[in-house]
Amino acid sequence: MNLEDHRVLVAGGAGFIGSHLVDRLIKEKPKRLIVVDNFCFGDGKIKNLDTAKKSYPSLKIVRADASKYSLMKQVLKNESIDVVFDLAVVCLPASLVYPRATFDVNCSIASVFCELLRKDCYQVLIHFSSSEVYGDATEVPMNENHSLKPSTPYAASKIAADHLILSYVKTFGVESSIVRPFNVMGPRQNAGTYAGVIPATVQRILSRESPVIDGDGFQTRDYTYVTDVADAAVRVYCVKATRGKVLNIASGKEVKIKDLVTRIAQLMNCTSPIVHGDPRQGDVQRFVGSNALAKELIDYVPKVSFDEGLTKTVDWYVKESKK
C-alpha cells in the first residue's frame, strides 16, 4: 500500500509531531492533504506548517475541533478523505489543570473517528497513542504487552482511546493501527507553558537562567527524533499487517534526565549551576521501550541517534531565538 494519489487528513497536524508528519506525507505525493487543528490545548501553530505550505501549495488547513462529530463528518465528506492520521489531543500538562476536559475531549476524538470509520466515511485510521499509558516500568524494555498504569488523566484518556479503537477493529472489522511513540525530540516542540524537558531547558539557558531538574534527575526516558516517528507512521499505514495492532516507536535506550540536562548545558556552553526543583506531578520514574514489534512488522530502525537528534534540536531552538 502507498499514499500516492490518496486523500489524507492529519488531525492535530499543526502540532509538533503532526507538522513533521505532514512534511513526511508530502513526499508520498498524496492527491489531497488536509490539516485539522483547533490550535488550543496543545502546540498547534500555523508557522509549524510553513515548510509544508511551500512544498505543497494546495495544503488545506481547517481550524476545527476534532472531537465534534458532525463537523468531522462534513470535512471527511467534503474532501473525500481516504486516510486519517489522528494526532489531535489535549496534552499531558494541560490534564493536570483541566483533567475532566482532557479525558472527555481525548476520548471523544477517538470515538468520533471510530464511528466515522465504521460508517465508511473514510477507509483507514492511524491513531497516535502515547507511552504514558504504561506508567512506571515494571519490566524493561517495555513492550506492547506491558501493564497499563496511568499516572495522569492524560494517560488514562489515551488508554481509553486505544481500547475503544481496538474494540471497533474487533467488533466492526474496521482498518486501524495504533502508533505508540515514546519520548519525541526535535524542532517545533512547544517551548511555552506546557514545554517538554528539552525546550524548557534550552529556553532557560537562552534567558540566562540556571537549568532546572525536576526531582532527583534519575528519572529515565527513551528519546526518538521526530522524523523517525513520522517515517514510522507512514510505514504503519503502508503495511497492512499492522492493522489491529499497537506498535511502540522507541529507541530502546534509557537516558537519565540529569544526563540529558547536563548534555544540553554542554551543547550551549552554559556554565550556570544546575538546580533541582520539586518532582513534577504525575511524573513517571523509568521509561525505556521495546521496538521489536516495529522492527518485525515495518522494518523499523531509527535513523537519527540520540546525540545527533539532541544537537539538531538544540541548534534549531537557538536559531529560532535569534529571529
N, C-alpha and C positions, 0 to 999 in steps of 0.2 A: 504494500500500500504506500501511496505517497500523497502529498498535499497539492501537487501541481493541478491547477485549474479547479481547485475546490474553493468553496466559500467558507471562510473561517472567522469565528468570533472569539475574541480574547476578553473575558470578563476580568476586571482588575488590571487591564493591560497598560495603564499609565503608571503603575507602581514600579517598585524596584525590580523584582524578578519578572513581572509582567511585561515591562517595556523591553527588557532584554530578550524575552521570548518573542515579542513582536519583531524585533530586529532579526532574530533567527528564522522566524517563519517567512519573512520576505524572501529569503534565499531559496525557499521551496517553490516560489512563483505561484502563490495562490491566485485564483481568479478574482477573489474579493477578500478584503481583510478589514474587519470591524473591531474597534476597541470600545468596550463599555466600561465606564468608570464613574463613580459618583464623586470622586475627589474629596471624600470625607473619611474620617476614622482610620486613615492609613497613610501611605506615602505616594499616592497618586498625584502626579504633576504633569501638566501639559508639556513642559520643557523636556520631560523624560522621553517624549516621542519626537523630538526634533530630528534626530538621525533617521528615524523611520519615515517621517514625512518627506525628507529629502530623497530617499532611495525608493519610496513607494508613494508617489504624489496622490494617488487615489485613496490612501488610507482614510477611513471614516472614523471619527471619534464621536461617540454618543455619550453625553452626560446623563447617566441614569442609574437607578438603584436596582442591582441585580436580584434583590430579594422580592421584587414586585412582579407577580406572575403575569398579569395582563400586559404590562409594559414589555417584559422579556418576550412574551409570545408575539407581540406585534413586531418587535425588532427582528426576531428569528424569521417570521413570515415575510416581512417586507424585503429582507436581504437574502432570502432563500438559503439560509445557513446550512452547511453540511456538518461542520465540526465545531464544538465548543471546547476551549481550554478555559477552565474555571479557576481563577486565582483571586476572585473577589472575596474580601474578608475584612472583618473588624479585627485589628491586630491585638497581640497579647497584652502590651502595656495598657491599651485602652480598656481591656477587660478588667483591669484592677480598679478602674474608675467607674466604668459602666458595665458591670458584669451581666445584668439582665439583657441589656441591649445587644451585647456581644453574642451571647448564647442564642438569642432569638433570631438575630439577623443572619448569623453564620449558618444556622440550621435551615432558615428559610431559603437562603441562596441555594443550598444543596437540594432542598425539596422542590424548588421551582424548576431547576434544570433537570432533575429526575423526572418530574411529571411531564415536562415538555418533551423530553426524550421518549418517554412511554407513549406519548400521543403523536410520535413521528414528526415533530416539528423540526427535528434535525436527526443526524444518524449516529454520531459518536460523541461521548463526553470524556474528556481527560481532566480529571479533578486533582487539584493540588491540596494535599493534606499537610501535616507538619510532624516532625519528630517529637514535638512537645507532647504528643499523645502518650508516649511511653513513660514519661516521668523519669525518676532516677533509675539508672541502670541496675538491674539485679543480676544480669549476666552480660558479658561482653565477648565479642561485639554484639550489638543489639540487632537482631534480625526481625523480620516482619511478624514473627510469632511471639515476640517479647510481650510480656504482660502490659496492659494499658492502665496507667495510673496517673490520671491528670492531676496537676497541682494548681491549675488556674482555670477559671471559667472558659478562657480561650481554648485550652487543651480539651476540656470537656466538650465544647462545641464542635471541635474538629473530629473527635471520636464519634460523636452522634452523626455528623455529616457522612463520615466514612461508612458507618454501619448502614445508614439509610441507602447510600448508593449501592453497596454490595447487596442489600436486600432487593433492590429493583433489578439488579442483574440476575439474581437467582429466581425471583418471582415472575418477572416480566420478560426476561431474556434480552434486555437492552444491552447495547455495547458501551461499556465504560471501563476505564482503567484509572487507578489512583497512584499519583506520584507523591512520595513522601520524602521531601528533602530534609537533610539535617541542617546545620548552620550554613548560611549562604553569605558570601562576601563579594564585594565588587562595587563599581560605581553606581550612583543613584540611590543607595540605601538612605533611608530617612535620617537626616542629621539634626532633626529638630527635637521636639518634646519627647517623642517616642523613639529615640535613637537606639541602635544596637551598640554593642561594646566598641566596635571598631570606629564607626563615625563619631561616636561620643568622645572617644579618647582623642581622635585627631582634632576635633573641634576645640577641646580644652587646651591642647598644646598650641594650636594656632592662636588661641586667645591668651596665651602666656600664663595659663593656669597649670597647676600640677595635675598629672594624670591620676585618675582615681580607680581603685579596685574595690568593687563592692564585695564585702566579706573578706575571707582569708585569701582568695585568689587561687585556691586549689580546685575550684570547680573546673571541669574539663568540657570541651566542646569539640565537635567534628566539623571542620570547615571545608566547603566546596566553593570553587569560584563560579560566579553566576552564569557564565557562558556554558560551562559544563552542565549545569542544571537545565538550561534552555535546550541544549543539544539532546539531553536525555529525554526531555518531554516530547520532543519531535519524534525520537526513536520509539517511544512508548506508543504513540499513535500509529506509527508505521508497522509495528509488529503486533499482529492480531493475537498472538499467544499471551499478551499481557492483559487481555480483557478479563474482567472479574477478579483481577489481582491488585495487590498493593506492592509497590516497588520502592524500597529505600534508595535514595540518591545520597551517597555518603563517600567519604574518602577512606574510612576505616582507620583513621589516625586520630589520636587524642592530643589535644593542646590545652595546657593549663592556662586559665585566664591571666594569671600573674606573668606567665611567659609571653603571652600574646601582648599584653600592655607594655611589657618591657621591650619587646621587639619593635613595637610601634614607636616608642620613645627613641630607640636607637635609629630607626629609619629617618626620624625627624630631627635628629641631633638635639634632642631635648635633655637638658641637664637638671631640670627641676625634680625634686624628690617625688617618688610615687607615694600617694597617701591611700589609706584604707578607709572606706565608709561602711555603713551598715549593710548587712546582706540584703539583697533585693527580695521583695515579697514574691513568694511563689517560685523562687529560683530552684532549679534542679542542680544536683551536685556533679553528676557524671553522665556524659554523653559520648558514645562512640558507636557508630553504626556499621552494620554489615552490608556490603553492596553485592554479595554473592548472587542473589537472585537477579539483580540488574545485569550483572556480568553474563549470567546464563541466558537470559531472555533477550536482552538488547545489546549484548556485547559491550557493556558499559565499562569504560576505563577513563578516569579523569585525565584531561589533557594538561591542566594547569596545576602546578604544585602549590603547596601551601605558601612557601616563601615567595614564589613568583606572584601568586594571587594577592598576597598581602601587600607586596611592594607596589603592584599596579593599582590597588585600591587606594593606598595612602597617597600615591602620586596624583591620582585623579582628584582627591579632595583638596590637596594643596594647590593644584592648578585652578580648581574651581574657586578657591578662596581669593585668588588674585584677579578674578574677572570683575 
